[in-house]
């Protein structure tokens, strides 16, 4: 049996919609400490959590006074059970309201938490949930990865501040990328090592041996997404390399140069540069402009300068197949045949290598 790749497993997770990855309390605490001042007198809403078992509810209810919150509201989806992995088959759900400690012990006692029934299933898209959303100032949760676009669109539509978990691949969705490009959403402080461990029973853990945690699944590339300002967002990336044509080749189909590592962005190049999507973790809008994405489409300011005619993909085993992928991202043209998979086209005078998606940026701090 063929061994599935990590991406195949994640895709399977999304397709099956079993994307319930319960967040660790330590990860929530490590991220939210960077936003503490923004929570004073605010109503916090966690709308993708079972409030009786969620670590988001646990964190905010036990830090209600420390964060000087006004109110905490949480809802769950199709569930009335106190089971982390319940089947979510109830037609009705409940929501909880917590207004802070009343008896001076600074612990959220049961009689201090208002448990209220919902008429529907608690779906974040339901009218009841949207009514609760309108009461909130800040939304904090780990939404279903499979519904990330729809979830973010709802937050933007209702003009809510948020700190939520998503996968870095979501930055390539055109809807999400547009928000990033317009500085309406950005990455938060992040998970240690760029990977999160989530409580999950549906999938076999495929972490490396040194990074396994019992009862959890390791997901690389997860990140916090937010529209709340934080200090990290204004830290300059230290640049030390200078531009030369050999180390920074120009794309064949975009008016930009290739920078394969964020740490190697040249300090003196004033044109457009293509960088890996992981650049966003270091993105400072005072230092760089994001001008586009090498998606092959014409939706953003940086569009392809060339469309390949009759492209062909040449595989390592000698087979040749349709090479339309050459028109979906940036390419580098070589005069001699490169190693591995390469492409040719009627209007390409050589051999092409297709790169992963690049974000196209410009350095704003270069003095012309």
N, C-alpha and C positions, 0 to 999 in steps of 0.2 A: 504494500500500500504506500502511495506517495505521501511524504511528510508535508503537511501544510505549512506554508510560510506564515510569519507573524501577521502580515497584511491580510492574508487569506482568512486567518482566524478572526481578525477584527472585522473584516467584511462580513463574515458569517454571523458574528455577534450583532452587527447592525441589521443585517437582513432578518435575523430571527427576532429582533427587537427585545432580546433578553439583556438589554444594556443597563442593568441595574448594578452599578458599581458603587457600593456603599463606602463613603469617604471616612478615613481615619480621623479621630479627634485631633491627633497631633498635627496632621497636615492642615486642618482647618485653623488651628491656633497659630501655626507658623505663618500662614498667609495673612490672617485678619489682623495680626498685631501691627501690620504696616498701614492700616486704615483707621485705627482706633478713633482719631479725632473727628472723623467724618460721621461717626455713628451717634454722636451726642444729640439727644432729643429726637431721634429718628424712629420710625416704625419699620421694623425689619420683617420681611416676608420670605419664608422658605416654602416654595410651592411645589417642590418635587420630592418631598420627604414624608416618611411616616413619622409624625411628630413624637410618638411615644418611644421610638427606638432610634430616631435619627441623631447622629452626632452633631448635626447643625443645630437642632433644637437644644441638645445637651449643652453645646458650647455657649449659645446665646442666653439660655435661661440661667446658667451658672455664672455668666459674666454680665448679667443684665445691669447691675449697678456699676460695675467697673467700666462698662462701655457707655453708661448713662443713657440707656435706651428708653424710649417712650412706650413702645409696645412690641411684642413678638407674636407673629401669627404664622402658623404652619398648617399645611394641608397634606393629605395623602391621597393616593390613587386607588380606588376600588378596594379599600381595605378597612376593616375594623378590628383586626387582630393585632396582638402584641408579638408578632412573629416577624423576624427580620426577612425571612424568605417565604412569607405567606403567598398564596396563589393569586392574590389580587383579583378575586372573582366576586367580590361583593358589589351589588348594584349601587350601594350608597357608601359614602365615606364620611369622615369627620374632619373637623379642623379644631385647632387649639389656639387659645389666646392666653398670653401671659403678660401681666402688667407689672411685674416686679414683686419683690419680697414684701410681705405684710407683717410677719411676726418677728422680724429681726434676726432670723437665723441665716439669712442670705443663701437659702436653699429653696429651689422651686418645689414646694410641697404640693401634694395632689390637690388639696382643697384651695390652692392658690391658682391652679391652672383651669381655665374654662374649657371644658370639652363640649363641643357643639356639633350637632349632626348636619350633614349636607344633604340636600335632596338628590343630588346627582353623584357621580362617581369620583369627583375631585380632580378630574383632568384639568391641567393648567389652562386649557383652551375653553373650558366651560364658562358660562355666564357667572356662576357663583364664584369661581376662582378669579375671574377677571374683576368682579366686584371687590373682592378682597385685595387684588393687586392694586386697584385704584387707591386704596387706603394707605398703601405702603410708600416709603421713601426709598428703601434699598432692598434689593432682592439678592439673597445669597443661597446658592444651592448647587447641586450636581445634576443638571438636567440630562435626560436621555440623549446619548450621542446621536441616535438616529433621527432625533427631532431638533437638532441644534439650530439649524437655520430658522425654523419656524419659531423656536423658543426666543431666540435673539430678536427676531423681527417684532414679536409681541412686546418685548421690553422697550425697544426703540419706539414703537408706535405709542406706547403709554408714557414715554419720556421718563423712564425709571433709571436710577442708579443701580449698578449691580456688580457683584463679584461672583462669578460662576466658573465651573470647570468645563473644559472642552478639550478636544484634541487639536494639536497644531495643524493637522491636515485640513481642519475646518477653515484655516486662514486662506486656503486656496479656493474656497467656494466664492463665486463672484459676489454674492450678496454680502458675505462677511468681509471679503477683501476690500470692497468699496467702503465699508465703514472704517476699516483700518486705514486705508489711504486718506480718508477725510478726517482722520484723527477723532472719530466718534467712539472708537473702541480700541483697546490695546491689551498687551499682556501684563499680567500682574507679576508678583515677585517670583512665583514658580515653585515647582517641586524639586526636592534635592536630586541632583543627577539627571534632571529632565524626565523622570519617570515616577509614577505614583503606584502605590500598592493599595488595592481596593478589595474590600470583602465581597466575595462573589462565589456562588456555588455552581454556576452553569458551565464554567470553562476550566479546562485543565491548565494549571499554571505552567507557563512556558518560559519562566525567568531562568537566567543562568544560575548555576549551582550556588554561587556566592551571593546571590541576590534574592533568594527564595524566602517567602514568609508563609508559614503554615496557614491555610484557610484563606489565602488572599491570591489575587491575580496581579501580576506586574504589568502595567501598561506604559510603554515608553511613548514619549511625545505628548503626554497630557500637560495641560497648562491651565492657569487661571486666566480668565478673560474679565476685563473690567472697563468701566468708564469713569472710575474714581481716580483722581490724581494720586501719585505716590512718588517718593523721592527718586527711586530707581529710574523712572522715566526721564529724568533730567540729568542723568550722569553721562558725561561724554565718553564715548568709546575711544580708548587711547590708540592712536594710529602711529605706526612707525615705519612702514614700508613705503618706498617710492615707486612711481609708475614706470614700467618699461614694457615694450611691445611683446617681448618674449614671455614674460610671466603672466601678462594680462592680455591674451588674444582677443581680438574683436569678433563678435558673432557674425556669422554669414547672413543671418536673416533678421537681426535687430541692430539698431544703431547704438550699440553699447559694448562694453568690454566684460569679459568673464572674470569674476572674483570668486574662486571656489571655496574660500574660507572667510568668514566674517572678520576674523582677527587679522586678515591680510588685506583689508581695504586700503588702497594707497592713499597716502596723506595729501598728495598733490594733484589728483586727477579731478578735473572740473566737469567732466562729461557724465553720461549715464553709465551706471555699473550694474551688472547682474550679480545678485548675491543669493545664497541659499535661504530658504524660508526661515531657518533658525535665526537669521539676522534679527527677527522681530524681538527676540529676547534681549537684544542690546540696543534696540531702536530708541533714539532720543530725537524727538521732533525739532528740537532746537539745533541739532547737528545735521540731520539728513531730511530730505524730502523723499517720500515714496511716490514714484511717478507711474508705475505700472507693474504688470506681471506678464511673464512669457507664457501666456495661455494659448497663444495662436489666434486669439480673437481680437477684435478691433474695439473692444468696449472701453478701453482705458487710453490714457494719453500716449503710452508707448506701444505702438502697434508694429507688427512685422513689416520689414521692408521688402520681403520676398515671400512668395508662395511657391513651393516646389511643385514642378510639373512631373507627373508620372514617377513619384518617389518609390523606391524599392528598399526593403530591409534585407540585408545580407546576414544570415545567422552563422554562428561559428561552425555548425555542422554542414555548411555548404548550401543549405536551402535558401531560397529567395521568396519573400512574400511581400504583400502590399506594405508600402512604407509610409502610410499616411501619418504615422506618429511624428514624422519629420516636420509636419506642419502644426504641431501642437505645443512646441516649446522652442527654446533657443538652440542653435546648432553651431558647431565649430567646423570649419572646412580644412581638410588636410590634403596635401598634394600626394602623399604616399598613403597606402592602405594602412589604417590603424588596427590595433589588436581588438579582438572582440567583435561584437555586433556593430555594423556600420551601415550607412545609407548612401544611396546614389539617387540622382534625379536628372532629368533632361537638361535642366538649367543650373546644374551645379558642376563646376569644373574641378572635380576631385571627389574626395570621400568625406562623408559627414558623420559626426558623432552628435547624437541628440542628448541634451542635458536634462536633468531634473528641472522642475519648475523653479524659476528664479524670480525674485522680486527685483524690480528695477529702481534704483535709488540715485540721488544726487547729493553730493556734499554741499551743504549750505554755507559752510564756514571758510571756503576757499576764497581768497581775495583775488579778483581778476585784475 
